[in-house]
């Protein structure tokens, strides 16, 4: 496979394969139309001022598919009731807050048809339980296992296919 990577700033790790990486704006990619079979965008859309412009640009350079992940902003009532906050809301570089519905809407609006969507990256509750209750390790381990079944999934992951722009 041929790959290319872009970011808003350079990284020293790029020196080993500098021909594969470059600094660019995601809303104005330095690639020809239909340059890539698949565009992969992990944890990008929450940082850009106009995520639909970025998705339209991804649509332009992609031939077939897109794989996107963003922080999950569908907070469960238990987190809201506890007055705890998810780190995503305190990161000042995040300017967009997606739910499965809003991400699906943005993808459809920019010419992508979601094929599969999953919530991933369970938020571990065991450290919180350890801190709150100061229970013996064996008990917190058991509570941690029980809590994992309903754990908050921190990331929305979508695989979509390229269709026509709306």
C-alpha positions as MATLAB code, in Angstrom:
seq = 'XXXXXXXXXXXXXXXXXXXXXXXXXXXXXXXXXXXXXXXXXXXXXXXXXXXXXXXXXXXXXXXXXXXXXXXXXXXXXXXXXXXXXXXXXXXXXXXXXXXXXXXXXXXXXXXXXXXXXXXXXXXXXXXXXXXXXXXXXXXXXXXXXXXXXXXXXXXXXXXXXXXXXX';
ca = [
       0.000    0.000    0.000;
       1.044    3.552   -0.603;
       0.404    5.851    2.335;
       0.626    9.555    3.049;
       0.241   11.419    6.314;
      -0.528   15.030    7.060;
      -0.733   17.158   10.173;
      -0.791   20.845   11.025;
       2.737   20.625   12.432;
       5.825   18.531   11.665;
       7.100   15.802   13.969;
      10.727   14.662   14.402;
       9.607   11.051   13.815;
       8.810   12.011   10.209;
      12.524   12.373    9.443;
      12.810    8.612    8.919;
      10.204    8.657    6.119;
       9.881   12.320    5.219;
       8.548   11.525    1.721;
       5.401   10.092    3.340;
       4.549   13.020    5.620;
       3.856   16.682    5.154;
       2.368   19.676    6.881;
      -1.030   20.598    5.442;
      -4.474   21.858    6.336;
      -7.053   19.055    6.358;
      -9.501   21.379    4.576;
      -7.019   21.973    1.727;
      -5.117   18.772    1.044;
      -2.155   18.787   -1.377;
      -3.417   15.727   -3.299;
      -5.175   15.160   -6.619;
      -8.841   14.155   -6.749;
      -9.402   10.462   -5.955;
      -5.790    9.962   -4.829;
      -6.539    7.353   -2.166;
      -8.749    4.289   -1.872;
      -9.293    5.007    1.820;
      -8.911    8.120    3.940;
      -8.267    7.536    7.648;
      -8.989   10.367   10.045;
      -8.480    9.539   13.706;
      -9.275   12.217   16.273;
      -9.208   15.127   13.816;
     -12.712   16.488   13.284;
     -13.118   17.669   16.870;
     -10.166   20.060   16.346;
     -11.075   21.813   13.084;
     -13.231   24.945   12.771;
     -15.322   23.512    9.906;
     -15.550   19.706   10.046;
     -17.882   19.558    7.034;
     -15.293   21.393    4.893;
     -12.718   18.816    5.995;
     -15.086   15.936    5.203;
     -15.778   17.431    1.748;
     -12.011   17.580    1.178;
     -11.677   13.950    2.301;
     -14.469   13.126   -0.162;
     -12.523   14.841   -2.947;
      -9.286   12.886   -2.388;
     -10.872    9.518   -1.624;
     -11.996    6.915   -4.152;
     -13.835    4.403   -1.955;
     -13.919    4.647    1.852;
     -13.328    6.714    4.913;
     -12.561    5.584    8.448;
     -13.218    8.251   11.085;
     -12.973    8.392   14.845;
     -14.025   11.213   17.165;
     -14.590   11.486   20.913;
     -18.028   10.254   21.940;
     -20.043   13.144   23.385;
     -23.112   11.082   24.294;
     -22.599   11.282   28.026;
     -24.572    8.757   30.045;
     -26.883   10.151   32.706;
     -24.678    8.604   35.407;
     -21.768   10.854   34.393;
     -24.018   13.900   34.164;
     -25.586   13.158   37.554;
     -22.188   12.683   39.198;
     -21.014   16.058   37.856;
     -17.933   14.333   36.507;
     -16.707   15.514   33.150;
     -15.111   13.656   30.296;
     -11.609   14.895   29.412;
     -12.783   15.754   25.891;
     -14.799   18.677   27.272;
     -11.792   20.167   29.060;
      -9.371   19.943   26.111;
      -9.281   23.509   24.791;
      -8.185   22.315   21.329;
     -11.547   20.555   20.866;
     -14.066   22.818   19.178;
     -16.603   20.233   17.957;
     -18.554   17.731   20.034;
     -20.005   14.767   18.146;
     -22.657   12.202   18.901;
     -23.379    9.205   16.690;
     -26.279   11.145   15.174;
     -24.370   14.351   14.492;
     -21.406   12.472   12.996;
     -23.731   10.424   10.775;
     -25.449   13.647    9.652;
     -22.111   15.292    8.792;
     -20.954   12.225    6.849;
     -24.202   11.991    4.872;
     -24.179   15.733    4.141;
     -20.649   15.478    2.712;
     -21.249   12.464    0.482;
     -20.388    9.483    2.687;
     -22.688    6.595    3.550;
     -21.887    5.015    6.925;
     -21.491    1.230    6.687;
     -20.551    0.465   10.267;
     -20.422    2.479   13.476;
     -19.124    1.346   16.848;
     -18.479    2.809   20.268;
     -14.996    1.811   21.423;
     -12.411    2.572   24.143;
     -14.135    1.798   27.406;
     -13.528    4.345   30.143;
     -12.007    2.471   33.093;
     -13.921    2.995   36.319;
     -11.679    1.004   38.621;
      -9.280    3.907   39.376;
     -12.272    6.069   40.300;
     -13.666    3.330   42.557;
     -10.272    2.906   44.232;
     -10.087    6.628   44.936;
     -13.671    7.056   46.111;
     -14.103    4.037   48.349;
     -10.582    3.006   49.349;
     -11.746   -0.610   49.321;
      -9.476   -3.665   49.391;
      -7.935   -4.434   45.992;
      -9.875   -7.688   45.627;
     -13.204   -5.888   46.039;
     -12.328   -3.011   43.707;
     -11.194   -5.547   41.122;
     -14.606   -7.260   41.318;
     -16.475   -3.934   41.154;
     -14.308   -2.916   38.195;
     -15.302   -6.081   36.332;
     -18.990   -5.429   36.999;
     -18.731   -1.780   35.944;
     -17.022   -2.697   32.642;
     -20.254   -4.171   31.302;
     -21.853   -0.722   31.211;
     -18.665    1.302   30.823;
     -18.794    4.552   28.914;
     -17.214    4.113   25.478;
     -15.072    7.173   24.802;
     -14.761    6.965   21.001;
     -17.074    6.783   18.003;
     -15.547    4.817   15.114;
     -17.187    4.874   11.666;
     -16.448    3.158    8.394;
     -18.242    4.805    5.482;
     -18.249    4.495    1.727;
     -17.978    7.346   -0.742;
     -21.213    8.356   -2.409;
     -22.492   11.492   -4.069;
     -22.262   14.876   -2.382;
     -25.568   16.114   -0.984;
];
